[in-house]
Amino acid sequence: MNNKKRWFGSVIVILIAIYFNPLLRWHSLNFYKTTSHLCTSQDTCEKAGIVEECCCDYKSVDDVIKAVLHPLLQTLVKTPFFRYFKVKLWCDCPFWPDDGMCRLRDCSVCECPEHEFPESFKNPSLHILPRDDPTCQEGKPEATVDRTLEAKWFRGWAEIDNPWTHDDETDNGEMTYVNLQLNVERYTGYTGPSARRIWDAIYSENCPRYAYGEVCPEKKVLFKLISGLHSSISTHIAKDYLLDETTYQWGPNIELMNDRVLKHHDRVENLYFTFLFVLRAVMKAAAYLDQAEYDSGNHVEDLKAQSLIRQLVHDSSLQVACALPFDEAELWQGQGGPKLRQQIQNQFRNISALMDCVGCEKCRLWGKLQVLGLGTALKILFSVDSQGTPDSHLQLQRNEVIALINLLNQLSESVKFVTKTRDKVTLKLPAKDFSLGHKQWGSLIAHWWKNLSKSN
């Protein structure tokens, strides 16, 4: 009996210690959580183990992004070849009247004077605002694309159809060239019914969430890619947010980041999945990218771009950390493979067409670029000829390569910011989160004390 009494007494001492120590209480509450992730009291997770549907673990992804990919990609996308993107910004929405409105001031575009454009890049416009126009004196509105281009000479781009995307990339008067470094992806104020309608159409009509136990991995891949891209976009909005409109103060919005991304385990997981999928496409196209001509007219910068590309596709540490990020060979198997591929291809084309319905110009720019980047990754991993066999003669147009590399950079930034903010959120353990815990621990201690009394 004495041993039993001492045992009960020891347990009560431990429970009381945990009750009065929030840190111990938090660890004890999480002790029996699944080992696939470690969750904070705010239900945010630090992932561990293998990324679902991939061949690489979370820690390896975090490490290789921090040590290799992020600094390399950040330098690469600043080179002239990868800095400029050709895009059709003014498009009619093929699905509904475009009534999207940006909440922040002045969403119109101030066209630059013609003499600032290279001769081959001039984009005819019926309405060009002169530099001294009052509208152009308001600075750079958050949702407006800055079309200023350096006077560099660019050779023509090969026109190759991408079966996965809707965009017509043929050079014409509707195409314009933008400097991506002057138009970073961040908060624009684009919100409300117009923005929600875009994502609703993407998920409900073209990319429905796969059911529990879904046996079709191809449909699962499409959903995870779009969800991962959505998470990345939300991350960039939270990372560079207009915190105070009156003082024009920008900075990270950790609360928004937690609400839209961190506390949703599947969104974080899908972000990693999309990153690894795109990384696999880049690695698979290594021979093509290695031999491509990166010509922007700036010989020194072009040599730098080619050198960085070779470092990217042949980096030994990347090969060791994640030799096969995603195994596409497991998809499109069986007799129904070609038909299913066509179905998913059509769904992704619809998603790319929806980018013309985005009511915010800068959001439309990044939407088009990143969807083209995903379409290029799909094209690389799933290119087939008319007989359904893999295409051994892969051809990419310049815009596709630019979109692919910039997308990989955006995804690496997002994963890096997830890791950074996850640590910040983990440190926050508000007292209100333990209010219910106090009652639960109090009841548990009382129960143990009652049993101890009975034993005596």
C-alpha positions as CSV (number, residue, x, y, z in Angstrom):
1,M,0.0,0.0,0.0
2,N,2.8,2.4,0.8
3,N,4.4,1.8,-2.6
4,K,1.1,2.5,-4.2
5,K,0.7,5.6,-2.2
6,R,4.2,6.8,-3.1
7,W,3.4,6.1,-6.7
8,F,0.2,8.1,-6.7
9,G,2.0,10.9,-4.8
10,S,4.7,11.0,-7.5
11,V,2.2,11.3,-10.2
12,I,0.4,14.1,-8.5
13,V,3.7,16.0,-8.0
14,I,4.4,15.6,-11.7
15,L,0.9,16.8,-12.7
16,I,1.2,19.8,-10.4
17,A,4.6,20.7,-11.9
18,I,3.2,20.5,-15.4
19,Y,0.1,22.5,-14.4
20,F,2.2,25.4,-13.2
21,N,4.8,25.2,-16.0
22,P,3.3,26.2,-19.4
23,L,6.3,24.9,-21.3
24,L,6.2,21.4,-19.7
25,R,2.4,21.4,-20.1
26,W,2.7,22.2,-23.8
27,H,5.3,19.5,-24.4
28,S,3.2,16.9,-22.5
29,L,0.1,17.8,-24.5
30,N,2.0,17.2,-27.7
31,F,3.8,14.1,-26.6
32,Y,1.3,11.8,-28.2
33,K,0.9,13.8,-31.4
34,T,1.7,11.9,-34.7
35,T,5.4,11.8,-35.5
36,S,4.7,13.2,-39.0
37,H,4.7,16.7,-37.7
38,L,5.1,18.7,-34.5
39,C,2.2,21.1,-33.8
40,T,2.2,24.2,-31.7
41,S,-0.8,25.3,-29.6
42,Q,-1.9,27.4,-32.6
43,D,-2.1,24.3,-34.7
44,T,0.8,25.2,-36.9
45,C,3.2,22.5,-37.9
46,E,6.8,21.8,-38.5
47,K,6.8,19.0,-41.0
48,A,9.0,16.0,-40.8
49,G,9.5,12.9,-42.9
50,I,8.9,12.4,-46.6
51,V,6.8,14.8,-48.6
52,E,3.7,13.0,-49.7
53,E,3.8,11.7,-53.3
54,C,7.5,12.7,-53.5
55,C,10.9,11.2,-53.0
56,C,12.4,13.8,-50.7
57,D,12.0,14.7,-47.0
58,Y,11.1,18.1,-45.6
59,K,14.4,18.8,-43.8
60,S,16.4,18.1,-47.0
61,V,14.2,20.6,-48.9
62,D,14.7,23.2,-46.2
63,D,18.5,22.6,-46.1
64,V,19.1,22.7,-49.8
65,I,16.9,25.8,-50.3
66,K,18.8,27.7,-47.6
67,A,22.3,26.5,-48.6
68,V,22.1,26.3,-52.4
69,L,18.9,27.0,-54.3
70,H,17.6,30.3,-52.8
71,P,20.8,32.3,-53.1
72,L,21.5,30.9,-56.6
73,L,18.0,31.5,-57.9
74,Q,17.9,35.0,-56.4
75,T,21.0,35.9,-58.4
76,L,19.8,34.1,-61.6
77,V,16.4,35.9,-61.8
78,K,18.1,39.2,-61.7
79,T,20.1,38.6,-64.9
80,P,18.7,40.3,-68.0
81,F,17.7,37.1,-69.6
82,F,15.4,36.0,-66.8
83,R,14.4,39.5,-65.7
84,Y,12.0,40.2,-68.6
85,F,8.8,38.4,-69.3
86,K,6.5,38.6,-72.4
87,V,2.9,38.8,-71.5
88,K,-0.6,39.8,-72.8
89,L,-1.9,41.9,-69.9
90,W,-5.0,43.3,-71.5
91,C,-7.3,40.3,-72.2
92,D,-11.1,39.7,-72.2
93,C,-12.2,37.2,-69.7
94,P,-13.6,34.2,-71.7
95,F,-15.9,33.1,-68.8
96,W,-17.6,36.2,-67.4
97,P,-17.5,40.1,-67.6
98,D,-14.4,41.3,-65.9
99,D,-15.6,43.5,-63.0
100,G,-12.6,43.0,-60.7
101,M,-11.5,46.0,-58.7
102,C,-8.3,46.6,-56.8
103,R,-9.0,48.2,-53.4
104,L,-5.8,50.3,-53.4
105,R,-5.3,53.5,-55.4
106,D,-4.8,53.7,-59.2
107,C,-4.8,50.3,-60.8
108,S,-4.2,51.7,-64.3
109,V,-0.9,51.4,-66.0
110,C,1.3,54.4,-66.8
111,E,2.9,53.6,-70.1
112,C,6.5,54.7,-70.6
113,P,7.5,57.0,-73.5
114,E,8.4,55.0,-76.6
115,H,12.0,56.0,-76.7
116,E,12.6,53.9,-73.5
117,F,11.8,50.7,-75.4
118,P,14.1,48.8,-77.7
119,E,12.9,49.1,-81.3
120,S,11.9,45.4,-81.5
121,F,10.0,45.6,-78.2
122,K,7.8,48.6,-78.9
123,N,4.2,47.8,-78.0
124,P,1.7,49.9,-80.0
125,S,-0.8,51.5,-77.7
126,L,-3.7,53.8,-78.4
127,H,-3.4,55.5,-75.0
128,I,0.1,56.3,-73.8
129,L,0.3,58.7,-70.8
130,P,3.3,61.1,-71.0
131,R,5.7,61.1,-68.2
132,D,4.5,64.5,-66.9
133,D,0.9,63.3,-66.8
134,P,-0.5,63.8,-63.2
135,T,-1.6,60.2,-63.1
136,C,2.0,59.1,-63.5
137,Q,3.2,61.3,-60.6
138,E,1.7,59.1,-57.9
139,G,4.6,56.7,-57.8
140,K,4.1,53.0,-58.4
141,P,0.6,51.8,-57.3
142,E,0.7,48.5,-55.6
143,A,-1.4,46.7,-58.2
144,T,0.1,48.3,-61.3
145,V,2.7,46.8,-63.6
146,D,5.8,49.0,-64.1
147,R,6.6,48.5,-67.8
148,T,10.0,50.4,-67.8
149,L,12.5,48.4,-69.8
150,E,16.2,48.9,-70.1
151,A,17.4,49.7,-73.6
152,K,18.8,46.2,-74.3
153,W,18.6,44.3,-77.6
154,F,16.8,41.0,-77.6
155,R,16.6,38.4,-80.3
156,G,13.4,36.9,-81.4
157,W,11.8,34.1,-79.4
158,A,11.0,30.8,-81.0
159,E,7.2,30.2,-81.0
160,I,6.4,26.7,-79.8
161,D,2.9,25.6,-78.7
162,N,2.5,24.5,-75.1
163,P,-0.3,22.0,-75.0
164,W,-0.8,22.6,-71.3
165,T,-1.5,26.3,-71.4
166,H,-4.1,28.6,-73.0
167,D,-1.9,31.6,-73.8
168,D,-1.1,32.5,-77.3
169,E,2.5,33.6,-77.1
170,T,2.7,34.9,-80.7
171,D,4.3,38.3,-81.0
172,N,1.7,40.9,-81.8
173,G,0.5,44.3,-80.7
174,E,-1.2,42.9,-77.7
175,M,2.0,41.5,-76.1
176,T,4.2,43.6,-73.8
177,Y,7.5,43.1,-72.0
178,V,7.8,43.7,-68.3
179,N,10.8,43.8,-66.0
180,L,9.9,41.4,-63.2
181,Q,12.3,43.0,-60.8
182,L,10.2,46.2,-60.9
183,N,7.0,44.2,-60.4
184,V,7.6,41.9,-57.4
185,E,4.8,39.6,-56.2
186,R,3.2,41.1,-53.1
187,Y,0.1,42.4,-51.5
188,T,-2.0,44.5,-54.0
189,G,-5.3,44.9,-52.3
190,Y,-7.1,42.6,-54.7
191,T,-9.8,41.0,-52.7
192,G,-13.5,40.5,-52.5
193,P,-15.9,38.6,-54.9
194,S,-13.8,38.9,-58.0
195,A,-10.7,37.3,-56.4
196,R,-12.8,34.6,-54.7
197,R,-14.5,33.8,-57.9
198,I,-11.2,33.0,-59.6
199,W,-10.2,30.5,-57.0
200,D,-13.7,29.1,-56.7
201,A,-13.7,28.4,-60.5
202,I,-10.2,26.8,-60.3
203,Y,-11.1,24.5,-57.5
204,S,-14.7,23.7,-58.1
205,E,-14.8,23.4,-61.9
206,N,-11.3,22.4,-62.9
207,C,-9.5,21.1,-59.9
208,P,-11.9,19.6,-57.4
209,R,-10.3,18.3,-54.2
210,Y,-9.6,14.6,-54.4
211,A,-11.8,12.4,-52.1
212,Y,-10.4,10.5,-49.2
213,G,-8.9,7.3,-50.6
214,E,-8.7,8.7,-54.1
215,V,-7.2,6.0,-56.3
216,C,-6.3,8.4,-59.2
217,P,-2.9,9.8,-58.5
218,E,-3.0,12.1,-61.6
219,K,-6.0,14.0,-60.3
220,K,-4.4,14.2,-56.9
221,V,-1.2,15.7,-58.5
222,L,-3.2,18.4,-60.3
223,F,-5.0,19.4,-57.1
224,K,-1.7,19.5,-55.1
225,L,0.0,21.6,-57.7
226,I,-2.7,24.2,-57.7
227,S,-3.0,24.2,-53.9
228,G,0.8,24.5,-53.6
229,L,0.8,27.5,-56.0
230,H,-2.1,29.0,-54.0
231,S,-0.1,28.6,-50.8
232,S,2.9,30.3,-52.5
233,I,0.9,33.2,-53.7
234,S,-0.6,33.7,-50.2
235,T,2.9,33.5,-48.7
236,H,4.2,36.3,-51.0
237,I,1.2,38.4,-50.1
238,A,1.8,37.9,-46.3
239,K,5.6,38.3,-46.8
240,D,5.3,41.8,-48.3
241,Y,2.1,43.3,-46.9
242,L,0.9,46.9,-46.7
243,L,0.7,47.2,-42.9
244,D,-0.3,50.8,-42.8
245,E,-1.9,52.6,-45.8
246,T,-1.6,56.0,-44.2
247,T,2.2,55.8,-43.6
248,Y,2.8,53.4,-46.5
249,Q,4.5,51.0,-44.2
250,W,5.3,47.5,-45.7
251,G,6.4,44.4,-43.9
252,P,5.5,40.8,-43.1
253,N,2.0,40.0,-41.8
254,I,2.6,37.0,-39.6
255,E,-1.0,36.7,-38.5
256,L,-2.2,36.5,-42.1
257,M,0.5,34.0,-42.9
258,N,-0.6,31.8,-40.1
259,D,-4.3,32.1,-41.0
260,R,-3.9,31.4,-44.7
261,V,-1.0,28.9,-44.8
262,L,0.8,27.8,-41.6
263,K,-2.2,26.4,-39.7
264,H,-3.3,24.4,-42.7
265,H,-1.1,21.2,-42.8
266,D,-2.2,20.3,-46.3
267,R,-1.4,23.7,-47.7
268,V,2.1,23.6,-46.3
269,E,2.6,20.1,-47.6
270,N,1.3,21.0,-51.1
271,L,3.7,23.9,-51.2
272,Y,6.6,21.6,-50.7
273,F,5.1,19.2,-53.2
274,T,4.8,21.9,-55.9
275,F,8.3,23.0,-55.3
276,L,9.7,19.5,-55.7
277,F,7.6,18.9,-58.8
278,V,9.0,22.0,-60.5
279,L,12.5,21.2,-59.3
280,R,12.1,17.7,-60.9
281,A,11.2,19.3,-64.2
282,V,14.2,21.6,-64.1
283,M,16.5,18.6,-63.3
284,K,14.9,16.5,-66.0
285,A,15.5,19.3,-68.6
286,A,19.1,19.7,-67.4
287,A,20.7,18.8,-70.8
288,Y,18.4,21.2,-72.6
289,L,18.9,24.1,-70.2
290,D,22.6,23.5,-70.1
291,Q,22.9,23.9,-73.9
292,A,20.4,26.7,-74.3
293,E,21.5,30.1,-75.6
294,Y,21.0,32.8,-73.0
295,D,21.3,35.9,-75.2
296,S,20.1,39.3,-74.0
297,G,22.7,41.4,-75.7
298,N,24.7,41.8,-72.5
299,H,27.5,39.3,-73.0
300,V,28.9,39.4,-69.5
301,E,25.5,39.0,-67.9
302,D,24.5,36.2,-70.4
303,L,27.6,34.2,-69.5
304,K,26.7,34.7,-65.8
305,A,23.2,33.4,-66.5
306,Q,24.5,30.3,-68.3
307,S,27.0,29.6,-65.5
308,L,24.3,29.9,-62.9
309,I,22.0,27.6,-64.8
310,R,24.8,25.0,-65.0
311,Q,25.4,25.3,-61.3
312,L,21.6,24.8,-60.7
313,V,21.2,21.7,-62.8
314,H,24.5,20.0,-61.9
315,D,24.8,20.9,-58.3
316,S,26.2,17.9,-56.4
317,S,24.7,18.8,-53.0
318,L,21.3,19.0,-54.7
319,Q,21.8,15.6,-56.2
320,V,22.7,14.1,-52.9
321,A,20.0,15.8,-50.9
322,C,17.2,15.0,-53.4
323,A,18.3,13.0,-56.4
324,L,14.7,12.3,-57.5
325,P,12.3,15.0,-56.2
326,F,9.2,13.5,-57.9
327,D,8.8,10.2,-59.9
328,E,6.6,11.0,-62.9
329,A,7.1,7.5,-64.3
330,E,4.4,6.2,-62.0
331,L,1.7,8.3,-63.7
332,W,-0.4,7.7,-66.8
333,Q,-0.1,3.9,-66.5
334,G,-2.7,1.6,-67.9
335,Q,-5.0,1.7,-70.9
336,G,-6.8,4.8,-69.7
337,G,-3.6,6.8,-69.3
338,P,-3.7,8.8,-72.6
339,K,-7.4,9.7,-72.1
340,L,-6.8,10.8,-68.5
341,R,-3.8,12.9,-69.5
342,Q,-6.0,14.7,-72.1
343,Q,-8.7,15.3,-69.5
344,I,-6.2,16.8,-67.0
345,Q,-4.5,18.7,-69.7
346,N,-7.8,20.4,-70.7
347,Q,-8.5,21.2,-67.0
348,F,-5.1,22.9,-66.7
349,R,-5.7,24.8,-69.9
350,N,-8.9,26.1,-68.4
351,I,-7.0,27.2,-65.3
352,S,-4.5,29.1,-67.4
353,A,-7.4,30.8,-69.3
354,L,-8.9,31.9,-66.0
355,M,-5.8,34.1,-65.5
356,D,-7.3,36.5,-68.1
357,C,-10.2,37.0,-65.6
358,V,-8.0,38.3,-62.8
359,G,-9.1,41.8,-62.1
360,C,-5.7,43.1,-60.7
361,E,-3.0,43.7,-63.3
362,K,-0.1,42.8,-61.2
363,C,-1.9,39.7,-59.9
364,R,-2.6,38.8,-63.6
365,L,1.0,39.2,-64.5
366,W,2.2,36.8,-61.8
367,G,-0.7,34.4,-62.3
368,K,0.1,34.1,-66.0
369,L,3.8,33.7,-65.3
370,Q,3.4,31.0,-62.6
371,V,0.7,29.1,-64.4
372,L,2.9,29.1,-67.5
373,G,5.8,27.9,-65.3
374,L,3.6,25.0,-64.0
375,G,2.5,24.3,-67.6
376,T,6.1,24.2,-68.7
377,A,7.0,21.7,-65.8
378,L,4.0,19.6,-66.9
379,K,5.2,19.8,-70.5
380,I,8.7,18.7,-69.5
381,L,7.6,15.8,-67.4
382,F,4.7,14.6,-69.5
383,S,5.6,15.5,-73.1
384,V,4.3,12.8,-75.5
385,D,4.1,12.5,-79.3
386,S,1.0,11.7,-81.3
387,Q,1.4,8.0,-80.5
388,G,1.5,8.6,-76.8
389,T,5.2,7.9,-76.4
390,P,7.6,10.3,-74.6
391,D,9.0,13.1,-76.7
392,S,12.7,12.7,-76.9
393,H,13.1,16.1,-78.7
394,L,11.9,18.5,-76.1
395,Q,11.6,22.1,-77.2
396,L,11.0,25.0,-75.0
397,Q,10.4,28.6,-75.9
398,R,12.3,31.4,-74.1
399,N,9.2,32.6,-72.2
400,E,8.6,29.1,-70.9
401,V,12.2,28.9,-69.5
402,I,11.9,32.3,-67.9
403,A,8.5,31.4,-66.3
404,L,9.9,28.0,-65.1
405,I,13.0,29.5,-63.4
406,N,11.1,32.4,-61.9
407,L,8.4,30.0,-60.6
408,L,11.1,27.9,-58.9
409,N,12.5,31.0,-57.3
410,Q,9.1,32.1,-56.1
411,L,8.4,28.6,-54.6
412,S,11.8,28.5,-52.9
413,E,11.1,32.0,-51.4
414,S,7.8,30.7,-50.1
415,V,9.3,27.6,-48.5
416,K,12.0,29.6,-46.9
417,F,9.5,32.1,-45.5
418,V,7.4,29.2,-44.2
419,T,10.4,27.9,-42.3
420,K,11.2,31.4,-40.9
421,T,7.7,32.3,-39.8
422,R,6.9,28.9,-38.5
423,D,9.6,29.3,-36.0
424,K,8.2,32.7,-35.0
425,V,4.7,31.4,-34.6
426,T,6.0,28.4,-32.6
427,L,7.4,30.7,-29.9
428,K,4.0,32.3,-29.3
429,L,2.1,30.4,-26.7
430,P,-0.7,32.7,-25.6
431,A,-2.2,32.2,-22.1
432,K,-5.7,32.0,-23.6
433,D,-4.7,28.8,-25.4
434,F,-4.2,27.1,-22.0
435,S,-7.5,28.3,-20.4
436,L,-9.2,25.0,-21.2
437,G,-6.1,23.1,-20.3
438,H,-6.1,24.6,-16.8
439,K,-9.6,23.1,-16.3
440,Q,-8.6,19.7,-17.8
441,W,-5.4,19.5,-15.7
442,G,-7.3,20.6,-12.6
443,S,-9.9,17.8,-13.1
444,L,-7.2,15.3,-13.8
445,I,-5.3,16.1,-10.6
446,A,-8.6,16.0,-8.6
447,H,-9.3,12.6,-10.1
448,W,-5.9,11.2,-9.1
449,W,-6.3,12.7,-5.6
450,K,-9.7,11.0,-5.2
451,N,-8.3,7.6,-6.2
452,L,-5.4,8.1,-3.8
453,S,-7.8,8.9,-0.9
454,K,-9.8,5.8,-1.7
455,S,-6.7,3.6,-1.7
456,N,-6.0,4.8,1.8
